Amino acid sequence: MKNYTLIICLLLSVSIGAQNNNMETFIDSLMNRMTLEEKLGQLNLSSGVGNLPVISEGEGKIEFIKKGLIGASGGYNSLKASVEESRMGIPVITGRDIIHGYKTTFPIPLAMSCMWDVESIEKMARISAIEASCDGINWTYSPMVDISRDPRWGRVAEGAGEDVYLGSKIAEAYVKGYQGNDLSAENTILACVKHFALYGASEAGRDYNTVDMSKISMFQDYLPTYKAAFDAGAATAMTSFNVIDMVPATGNKWLMTDLLRDQWGFNGFVVTDFTAINEMMHHGLGDLETVAVKALKAGVDMDMVGQSYIGTLSQSLKEGKVSEDEIDLACQRVLEAKYKLGLFNKPFQYHDKKRAKKVLLCDEHQDYARELSAKSCVLLKNNNNILPLKNEGTIAVIGPLANTKIDMLGTWAATRDTEPIITILEGIQNAASKQTKVLYAEGSFFTEHPYLLNINSKSNGEITIDPKESEAKLKKAIETANRSDVIVAVLGEPRKWSGEAASRSDISIPACQKRLLQELLNTGKPVVLVLSNGRPLTLTWENDNVDAILETWHAGVQAGNGIADVLFGAYNPSGKITMTFPRNVGQIPIYYNHKKTGRPIDHNHKFTSKYLDVPNEPLFPFGYGLSYTSFNYSDITLSKNTLEGDDKLIASVEITNSGKVDGEEIVQLYINDPKASVSRSVKELKGFNKVSLAAGETKTVSFTITPEELKFFNSELVYDWEPGEFNIYIGTNSSEVNSASIVWNK
């Protein structure tokens, strides 16, 4: 306890002045009294591999904390030992993957991006911080801002889709929500921007795989989301596993120092991803001591799990491979983050049982989770207005995802108590009137594919499916369907099929689920396909055959209630997809803002850019989503047709709700530069506006366009705009737009 008291006295003795000066004085004094091993300890995020003896979550870890050899770790006992029993009394920092809520789990990030509502996402992140911060957590490994154009990659579930403009707005919202206006407040936590950088472009959509791209693609289409998060004040960054210019990100000085710190001005600390330093050995960059030196010199401050820093840098210092100044700088950055969190002043403020009892899974947070579950839904098809469902008659709810609680949470969910989770079946039952009968049958397993069943199995024996059990499930489903007026088929992916280490080469609905769907269609009853999944799926056959498709994603703790609100019309769906849905995996990578080809598709000529077996166009384009009403767009009205220099252009359309119910429409602005010094995308998102319209109402939606929206990175990586002609597009999605042209001179 005396060490803790010493720290407090030291903090209080610092002369009053600017906060940064106070911090610098305090940390300088602290580091002057630290040994080399204690400094290296601050760079060590604990776990159980590396050059130290295996550290468990029990006494072993605590002993290392007491010796000052761990700077980041979880749990009250770890914090107590660091503050009260280590020589310097430096508190450990506690990080965790708070990705889409803490105990109150919200829809997966990909789902929430489909709201196109940055204010709602910021509020979600604020709630996440409020809950996590009272349960011992003061650092989240979020947001994941990787842009990805490949839905085979499981981690698309954690991101905001394929577009860098929308992704940048969302990245900023996450950071502001987590960190608030005062990091030392009891209910704010450090954000950690990941995975820096380019991880979403992993080849073949396979996790931990390599990345290779041009510098223009980096700066134009991938890096801006990270920069937006850092510009918003993100306190920490996490390295990615992939190479950049053939150098692993974790050892890439150009990325971590030249770009991140020198060009972008980032002054927080950088942590590796799990054992990323050690994994540079597999990339062929040398032994553990060599790659640890490379990471430190690149500008990486904290080693997650690998223990390479604390295990090798003492020897590297003796051999002159690193300098004490380089170690001190990394230690300083970690200590600065702890200072900003207020850990030296109030180290136990993040362990507050009284506050936890009040806020964890409270009614207010659950109500908001329900709201976002509904807002995240995307209506992909609705023939003959089969939706919303009539709240009468008999509804058969059928499918392996209809009544599974844990799978509603999706990837990286902190909630482990399944009791609060509302399944889709439960949500429909809750919303059903007294005149409505709800039936249920599971119908099928998630999959009967032997490889998929066993790829991550920890059991000693092979997992197999009993054909008799499979047939029994199907038979019961058919019997149940025949007793209904309408069928709600709930199909897709369990939570473990998306997220980290969950890449899929076949992103269709598994064969046994598709067989179930075919049998349901054979009954002749109307079928609504409700999808629960973590990525875009290939749905060509489903789209051709079912009456309606509602994409609900993995919708969180209140999934069932929010989805039922949409199914019965209590909420009119307004979501629009932020990743293109391909017709089949052969189209991947597929994305809206592709470059032009010198031989565009022409079905009258053989030698043009096309497939022989499928159209070039996706099944559902970026920005697509239907409503229970309809919206009509007028032609675009421009304030000017010719502009000069720093002029501002106002582009407007009139939107009319031509249907019979109130609704919300996400109006999207795209711009194309048809004649430039480098090949430009066919169109790029540059603005959006979510507008509410009563039935029959008309509103004018306007966008202000400046030269900033015209800028791009040229061959010299100069970010600027070039005078000439520009095409302006405004519409309901990236494919259905009205257009106008302008000339903008410098």
Secondary structure by P-SEA (a helix, b strand, c coil): caaaaaaaaaaaacccccaaaaaaaaaaaaaaaccaaaaaaaacccccccccccccccaaaaaaaaaccccccccaaaaaaaccccccbbbbbbbcccccccccccccaaaaaaaccaaaaaaaaaaaaaaaaaaccccccccccccccccccccccccccccaaaaaaaaaaaaaaacccccccccbbbbbbcccccccccccccccbbbbbcaaaaacccaaaaaaaaaacccbbbbbcccccccccccccccccccccccccccbbbbbcccccccccccccccaaaaaaaaaaaccccccccccccccaaaaaaaccccaaaaaaaaaaaaaaaaaacccccccccccaaaaacccccaaaaaaaaaaaaaacccccccccccccccccbbbbccccccccccccccccccccccccccaaaaaaaaccccbbbbbbcccccccccccccccccccbbbbbcaaaaaaaaaaaaaaaaaccccbbbbbbcccccccccccccccccaaaaaaaaaaaaaccbbbbbbbcccccccccccccccbbbbbcccccaaaaaaaaaaacccccbbbbcbbbbccccccccccbbbbbcccccccccccccccccccccccccccccccbbbbbcccccccccccccbbbbbbbbbbcccccccccbbbbbbbbcccccccccccccbbbbbbbcccbbbbbbbbbcccccccccccccccccccbbbbbbccccccccbbbbbbcc
